[in-house]
Amino acid sequence: MSSPTDARPSRLDPAGARRPATGAGWRATRLNHPNPLWGSNGIAFGPDGRLHVAQFLAGRISAVDPATGDVETVVGPGDPVEAPDDLAFGADGAMYIADLTPGRVWRRTPAGEYHLVTADIAQPNGITCVGDRLFVNEMRSAGRLFELFPDGRDPVVLADDLAWGNAMQRGPDGWLYYPHMMTGQVWRVHPDGGPPELFADAVDEPVAVRFDRGGALVVLSRGPAGLLTRIDRDSGRRTVLATGVTGLDNAAFDAENRMLVSSYASGGITEVHPDGRTRDLVPRGLNGPFGITVDLGGRVHVADHFSLTSTPAPGEATTQPPWPDAALTRRLIIFAHGVAAADGLLHLTTRRGEVHTHDPAGDTTRVRVTGLRDPVGIAVAPDGALLVAEAGAGRVLRVDAADDAVTVLAAGLPHPVDVALDGAGRVHVTDDELGAVLRLDDEGAGPGTTVADGLGAPQGLVVDGDELFTVETARRRLLAISLPTGERRVVAADLPVGRPAAAGRAAPKDPPGVAAPPPPFAGLALAPDGALLLSANGEGTVLRLDRPARPDGRAGGGAAPNE
């Protein structure tokens, strides 16, 4: 039976946390809580007193009741905004939105009407209003800071050569303060013009500049420790506070001067007390998850776009699943999409077109391959070579363990997304556009042999003995396929996979240096005890699927924790 905290709404089931239906002998268990507010970025209080949250990854804007934490979508799939990253409210109550990847700035009236302010800014991000005046900066190298005019007048450039701008605000002295994320600096410029001034240097990864109700300057860090740096504007004296909120993005102060912060790495909204204590207003969780793997110690690792996130290993935690966010370990590995564990190492693909190998023990990462086109699923061969589904190029690759030499195993596929090996070492691949699972029998022999076709966008893939498991994302179910006979059976249905925010909307294209919101990837992994682990990216959880007995007679995943 679900506990009250486990009944959080999922993204595909707003009314509650409905469980998937499972086949005979299988049981589904969440390893973490659903995440109702994933990818939280710019935040600002609206005229209605609610905290409005721009969600770049979700393509939506939500409103949070500051008393209860209840979340309501106010800008969603039916609206013209694609990838909101920051927002601000004007004196008349209108909401101004920085739509990052399409390069647009919108004005949304209190009645919900949209007006395009401009489509001529590259990667608009930081946005703020000073009375009825509107200011926006660009998140890119050699970026600019503008005053924009909703009445159609030409923009005015107030500052240029920004090293990736972001959240900014006017200070008590009337100047606009803004960060240079890539140089660790805070700058300021007067809204009425004049040369910009360097205000603070050597600030830890500044992502947002905010002033509390008393006029104190607070700079947020986007790094793993969640640092807040308070800088006295007169003396320059600094105090640094570690919040533990990995990947801070933005902050807002309510009428009582409570500080609320957002996290691009884990979503949610967190209250930060002056002494560093934190309290979740909206709990954090997973942005995806996407690729998934499990190591021999039973620790589950997921590629979560902005981070590599891991659950506790069995016996490490004092409570049963579903784990709270505080039990998850996050390493900021940007644009992580696929992951595989072997021999104490974690191998990842990224949306930057790279293959990485991460050593958790030493917390070091090295780049193995660059220049790929949207690599997704990854697996490790018995000889240590990496197998990669390069979806954007329609290829399956082998990366040699010794010298990282890349060999093409298959080409000409529509969209290969995941790879797995059977007991004989043969490579299998899912293609969600072809709707099939293929086996690659001979290197360089073409697209391979069809194992199963007519599938509904298969993605995550596992081969276990003489059975193959794949996630049919279009039909939201987990399918088992007998390799000897081709017989199919449904293991679980009504799975929370897929991203509802993308419905009816083409994915925005990646601008230079910034990956657009990632395409859905429902990864699948086999645990050492025989359970299956599924990336339930429709609600932000990892699902564990247990069976009482495996087809070969061995124990099949053990008992799931009581819920």
N, C-alpha and C positions, 0 to 999 in steps of 0.2 A: 504494500500500500504506500502511496506517495506521501511524503511529509509536506506540510504547507509550503516550505521553502522550495521544494522540488516542483511545485505547481506553477512556476513562473510561466508566463506566456512564451510560446515559441514564435519564430517568425512566420512559419507556415500555419500556425494554429493560434491566432490571437486570443481566442476565448479561453485557452488553457493549455496545459502541457500534455496533450494526448500522446499515449505510447503507441509505437508501431505494433501492428498485428504480426505475430510470429507463427511459423509452422510448428507442427507437432514436435515436441521435445526441445524446442528452442525457447530462450528467454532473453529479453532485452533489459539492460541496465545502463543507466547514465553514469558516466564516470565524473561528470561535472555538471553544474547547473546550466540551464539555457541562458543565453545572453540577450536580453530584450533591447539593448542599446549598444550595438556594436559599431566600432570605429567612430568614437565621439571626438569631434574636432572643435571648431569655433563654438562658443557658448555666449549667450547674452540674455538678460531678463527682458521680457516683452512687456507691453502695456498691461497685459492681463495678469502680471505677477508671476507667470511661469517662466522657467528657464528653457530657452530654445537652444537646441543642439543641432549643429550641422554634422551630418554623417557622410563623409566622403565615400567610404567603402559601400555604404548601403544605398547611396543616391537618394537620400531623404533628409528631412528635417523633422525632429521630434520635439515635443514640448513636455517638460517634466514638472510635475507639481512639487514644489520645494518642501511641502509639508509631508506628503505621503510617498513620494518617489514614483507615482503613477506616470506612465509614459503614453503619450498619444502622438500618432503621426499627423503632422500638419502640412507637410509637403512631401508628396510621394510619387508613385509611378505615373499618375495621370497628369503631372505638372511638367512644365518645360525644363525645370532644373535637373541637370544630370549628375553632377558631382560636387555638391556644396561642401566647401571647406571652411568658410568663415561667414559670419553674419553680423549685422548691427541694426539698430532701430533708430529711425529718424525722429525728429521732434513731433511729427504728425502721426507717429505710430506705424509708419510704413517699415517693412523689413527689407533690408538691402542684403543681397546674397552674392558672394564670390563663388562662381561656378568654375572650378579650377581647370579641369582638362579641356572643356570646350572653349575656354577663354572668354567667358561672358560675365557680366554683372547685371543682376536683375533687381527690380523694385517690385515688391509685392505689397499691395495696399491692404489696409485692415479688412477690406471686403474680399480679399483673396484674388484680386486681379493682378496680372503680371504685365510689366513693361520692361523691355530691354533697354538698359541704360547704355551699354556699350558691348560690342563684340570685338573690339580692337586692342585688347590687352592680352599679353602673353602670360598665362598661368596666374591670374589674379588670386590673391590669397588674403593677406591682412586687410581688413576693412573696418572702418570706424566712422561714426557720425559725430560732428560737433555742431549741435543745434540742427539747423537745416542744411548743413554742409556735409559733403560725402568725400571720403578719402580712401584710396585703395593702393596697395603695393603689389609687386610681382614677386613670386617665388621662383627665381631663376638667377643665374649669373648675369651680372650687369643689368639687374632689374631696375625698375623705376617706381617712384611714388607719385601718385596723381591726386589732384582734386578733380572729381567728376561732377557733371551737371545733368541731372535727370531731365532738364528742359531741352537737351540736345546741343548745348554749347560745346565747343571743343574742349577736351581735357587740358589741364594745366599740369606740367611736370614740375614738381617741387624738389625732387631729388632723383639722382640716377646712380648707377654703379653699385646698386645694392647686391650684396652677396647672399642672395636668397632671403627676401623679406618674409615676414609673417605677422602674427597678431600685434597690433599697435594700438596706442591710446593717447589722447591728449592729457598732459600732466597739469597740475595746479598752476604752473607757470605759463600755461597757454601753448607750449610747444608740443608737437607730435613726437612721441618716442616710439622707436621701432627697432627690432633686432636684425642683425646680420647673422643668420644661422651658421654660415660656413666659416666665418672668421672670429666668432666668439665675441662680438661687439654689440653695444647698444648705441644707436645714434638718435639724434633729434633734429627736427627742422620746424621752423615757424610756419603755421598754416598760411600766413600772408606773404610768404616768400623769404628769400635770403639764403645764404649758404648753410648746408647741413653741418652739424657739429658732432664729433665723436664724444659721447658722454661716458662710456665705460668700456674698457678693454679686458680681455682674458676672462670673460664670463663663460661658464660651462654650457656649451651647446644651447644658446638662447633660442627659444622658440616663440615666446610670447612676453610682452611687456604689459604689466597691469598696475593700476593704482588702487589702493584700498580706499575706504570711505574717509580715512584720515589723511589721504594724500601721500602715503608711503609707497615707494616704488618697489614692485616685486617682479623679478625676472624668472620665468619658468625654464627649466632645462628639459630637453627632449631625450636625455640619456637614460640608462637603466636604473639609476638611483632615485630619479624623480626629485632633483634638487630644486629648491626655491632660494633665490639670492635676493636679499633685501639690500638696497643701496640708498644711503642717505644722500639726497640730492645736493646738500650743502657741503658736507665734509667728504663724501665719497666712501665713507666707512661701510663695510659689508658684513652681513651675517648670512650664513648658509645653513639651510635646513634640509635634511634628507627625508622625503615623505615615503619612499618605497613604492610609489606609484610609477611603474616603468612607463616611459614614453609619454610624459606630460605633453599636452597640446595647448590648452587654453585655460583661462580662469575667469570667474565673475564673483563679485562681492554683493551680497544681498543687503537689505536695509539695515540689518543688525551687524553688518561687516563680517558675516560668515564667508569664508573663502571656499568656493566650490571649483573643482578642477575636472578637466576631461583628460582622457588618455587615448591617443591614436592607436596604441599597441593593444589595449584590452577593453576599450569602450567604457561604459558606465559613467557615473558622476560620483565624485568623492569629496566629502567635506574634510578640509585640512585645518586642524586647530593650530594656534600659534606655537604650541610646544611640540608640534610634529605628529601628534596623534591623528588618526584618520577614522572616518566613519563613512561607510557606503550609503549614499542616498539612492543611487541605482547601482546594483552590484556589477562589477566587472566580470569579464569572461573571455571567450574566444571570438575573434573576428570571423573566422572560417568555421571550422578548421578545413584544411585542404589535404595535402599529403599526410600520411600517418604511418607510424612504424612502432614496434615494441622491441626492446632489447631483451637479452637473456635473463636480466634481473627482474623483468616484468614491468619496467617503467615505460609508459607510453609517451611518445614524442610526436608532436604535430607541427607541420609547417603552417604558420598562421599569418602569412603575408608580411607583417612587420616584425615577426619574431619566430623563434623556435621555442615552443612551449612544451613543458613536460609535466606529467602527473607524478605524484609520489609513487615510489616502488612499493610493492606489497610489504607491509610491516613498518614502513617509514612514518605513516600517519597514525594518529590516535583515534581518528574517526573513520567511519565507513563512507564510501561514495554515496551520493555525489559530492566531490570535493568542492569546497569554496575556492574562490580565486586566490586567497592567501596561500593555499596549498600548492599552487601551480608555480613552476619555475620558468621565467622568461629570459631568453637571451635575444638581444636585438640583432637579428639577421634579416636585413631589409629585403622584402619581396620574396621570401621563402615560399616555395609552392609544392615541391615534392620532397620526400625524405625516406631514407632507408637506413637501418641499423645493421652493423656487422663488426665483430671483433672489437667492441668497445668504441667504435667510431660512428658518427652520423654523417651520411652523405646527402646533400641537398641540391635541388635545382632551384633557380631563382628566375623571376620575370625580367631580370636584367640580361638573361641569356647565358647564365653562368652555371657551372657545376662546382660546388664547394664540398670540402671534407672538414668536419668539425670534430675536435677532440674534447669531449665534455670534461675529462679529468684535468686537462691543462687549460681549458677554456680558450683554445686557439682554433682559428679557422684558416684554411688555405684554399685558394682558388685553383681548380683543376683545369677547367675549360671555360673559354669566353666566346662570345660572338654567335651563340646559338639563337634560333628563333623559337621562343616560347617553349622551352623544355618543361615537361610536367613530371610524369611518373618516373621513378628511378628504382632499380633493383641491383643487388650485388651477386655476381656469379661466384661459383665455388673457388675460382682462382683469384678472386679479389677484384676483377674487372667490374666496372660500373656499366649498367645497361640503362639507357635513357630514351624515353619517348619524346622526340622533338616535334611537338604538335604543329608548330608554325611552318615547319619545312616538310612535314609529311614523312619523317624518317625515324628509324630506330637506330641508335648509335651504341657502340661499345667503346668505353674509355679504359685503356690499358692501365693496370695497377702499377706497373713499373715506371713508365715514362709519360703517361697521360695521352698517348697517341690515340686518335679517334678513328674508328673504323665504322663504315656504314653497313649495318646488317640488313636493312630494308629501306626502300624508298618508294615514292609514288603513292603513299597512303593519303587519304583525305585529311585525317586529323587524329593521329595516334596519341593516346593520353596516358596509358599506364602499361607497365610491363611486369611480368612474373615468369619464374622458371619452374618447370616440373621436375620430378625426381631424376629424370634422365638428362637434365641440363638444357632442355629445349626452351626457347624463348617464346612466350605468348604475349600478345598485345591486344588491348582494346582500342577501338576506333569509334568515338561517339558520333561522328558524322556518317560513317559507313554503317553503323548499327551492327557491328560484328566483333567477334573475337577471332584473332588469327594466330597461327603457329608458324614460326619462322624456322623452316627445316634446313635450309642451306644458305650460307652467307652470300649475299649479293644476288640471290635468286629471284628477286622481285618482291611483291607485297606479301607473299606467304600463302599458307593453306587455311581455308576457312574452317574453324572449329564450330562456330555457331553464328548464325546471322538472323536478320529480322528482329534484332534487339532494340530496345528503346534507349538510345544514347548511353551505352555501357561505358563506365569509367573505371572505378576502383576494381582491382583484379588480384585474386589469390588462387594459387594452385595448391591443393592439399591432397596428397595421395592421388587417387584416380578421379578426384572431383575438382572442378573449377568453379570458383565463386566470382560473380561480378555484380556491380551495382548498376541497375537500369535506372538512370536518373530521370528519364522521361516518364517512366511508369512508377517511380518512387518505390522500388522494391529490390530485394536482394535475391539473386537467382543462383541456384546450384545446377551445374551441368556435369553429367557423367562423361568423362573423356572416352571410355570404351564404347558406350552406347549412344551418346548424344542426348539421353533423356534429361529433361529439365524439370525442376520443381522450385516453387517459391518458398524461400526460407523466411523472409519477412516482407511485409507490405506496409503501405502508408508511412514510408520512411520520411523523416524531415530532411530531405536533401533538395538542393536547388535554392536559388535566390529570388524571392518574389519581387524584390524591388526592380529587377531587370525586365519584368514582363512588359512586352510591347515596346521595348526601347532597345535600340542598337547600343552596343557597348562603345563608350567614347574611345577615341584613338589615343595612344600614348604620346604625349608631347615629349620633346627632348628632355631627358633627365628625370622625368616623373612618370612612373607607371600608373596607368589608369586603373580603376577598380578591377581586381582580378576576376577572370572567368571562373565559374564554379567548378570545383573538382572534388568529387566525393571519393576520398581515398579509402582503401581497405587493407587490413593487415591481419596476419595470423599470429596469435600469441603463442608462447612456448607450451602452454597447457591446452592448446587446441581451440580456444575461443577466437572469435573474429572481432576485430575492432574496426568500427566504421566512423568516418568523418561525417557527422550529421550537420552539414553546413547550413541547413535550413533553420536551425535553432541555436547553433553555437555550442554543440556538445560532441563528446565522443561516446558512441554507443558500444557497449560490450554485448555480444551475442553468444550465449552459452548453450550447449547442447548436452544432454545427459550421457550420451555415448556416441563415439565416432563410428563411422562405417567399418573401420578396421578392428573395432572392439576395444580400443584403448579408451581411457578416460577422456571425456569430451569437454573440458573447460572448467570443471569443478562447479561448486555452488556459488551462485551470485549472492551478494550481500542482501540482507533484508532491507526493504524500503517501506 
